[in-house]
Amino acid sequence: MSEPWLSADDIANHLGVTKDTVYAWISDKAMPAHKVGRLWKFQASEVDAWVRGGGAAVAGEAGPPD
């Protein structure tokens, strides 16, 4: 069974951020998103991998402790 596509609201809730933050990450931090018509759609597994890889990290922010 394939993974469902999520809306910007859904992915914002999934990550615990605002929808504005999601749109900023798409344009500024290359968040994985797919444009379908006028709407952005997301796969939670792609976004989770992007977050784990440091894609949402703030510049100068320390990583996890060793």
Secondary structure, DSSP 8 states (H G I E B T S, - for coil): -----B-HHHHHHHHTS-HHHHHHHHHHH----EEETTEEEB-HHHHHHHHHTTTT--TT------
